[in-house]
Amino acid sequence: MRVIENEEAARRLSRAIASDLSLYNEDKILEGLQADNLYEVLEEEIQEGRDLFKTRVLPELLESNHYDRAIIDLLVKSKGHIKCKLW
């Protein structure tokens, strides 16, 4: 597998991983948001995605926090219609 060397490709990969997490863990995401413990409920899945991301991009690109931003955008912000303590 080729290592990603630019910001845009790293951003796309992070969003693809987060999108897969969202797609395959919808029930856990809803449970985590409603109980205000999303990161605990999805700890293993999020870490697995982070580990994959780290293996696919240059170390210098990790400093941009693309993966963490994608997790927030796709697992938290996109669920703004769910009743929870965050909003």
C-alpha positions in Angstrom: 0.0 0.0 0.0 1.3 3.4 -0.9 1.9 6.0 1.9 -0.1 9.2 1.6 2.2 12.2 1.2 -0.2 15.2 1.0 -2.7 17.0 3.2 -5.7 16.6 0.9 -5.3 12.8 0.5 -4.8 12.5 4.2 -8.0 14.4 4.9 -9.9 12.2 2.4 -8.6 9.0 4.1 -9.5 10.3 7.5 -13.0 11.1 6.4 -13.4 7.7 4.7 -12.3 5.9 7.9 -14.7 8.0 10.0 -17.5 7.4 7.5 -17.0 3.7 7.8 -17.2 4.0 11.6 -20.4 5.9 11.3 -21.9 3.5 8.8 -21.1 0.3 10.7 -21.7 1.6 14.3 -24.8 3.7 14.1 -26.4 2.1 17.2 -23.3 2.5 19.3 -23.0 6.1 18.2 -26.6 6.9 19.1 -26.1 5.1 22.5 -22.8 7.0 23.1 -24.3 10.4 22.3 -27.4 9.9 24.4 -25.4 8.6 27.4 -22.7 11.3 26.8 -19.9 8.7 26.6 -19.4 8.3 22.8 -15.6 8.0 23.0 -15.8 5.3 25.7 -18.5 3.3 23.7 -16.4 3.5 20.5 -13.0 3.4 22.0 -11.8 0.3 20.2 -13.3 1.2 16.8 -11.9 4.8 17.0 -8.4 3.5 18.0 -8.5 0.9 15.2 -9.3 3.6 12.7 -6.5 5.8 14.1 -4.0 3.0 13.9 -5.0 2.4 10.2 -4.7 6.1 9.5 -1.2 6.3 11.1 0.0 3.4 8.9 -1.2 5.1 5.7 0.2 8.6 6.0 3.6 10.3 6.5 4.3 11.0 10.2 4.4 14.8 9.4 0.8 14.7 8.4 -0.3 13.3 11.8 0.2 16.8 13.3 -2.7 18.2 11.4 -5.3 16.1 13.4 -7.2 15.1 10.2 -8.5 12.0 11.9 -9.7 13.6 15.0 -11.5 16.3 13.0 -13.1 13.7 10.8 -14.4 11.8 13.9 -16.0 15.0 15.2 -17.5 16.0 11.9 -18.9 12.6 11.0 -19.7 11.0 14.3 -20.7 14.0 16.4 -21.7 17.0 14.3 -23.6 15.0 11.7 -25.8 13.6 14.5 -27.0 17.0 15.6 -30.6 15.9 15.3 -30.2 13.3 18.1 -31.3 14.4 21.6 -28.3 14.4 23.9 -26.5 16.4 26.6 -24.1 18.0 24.1 -26.7 20.4 22.7 
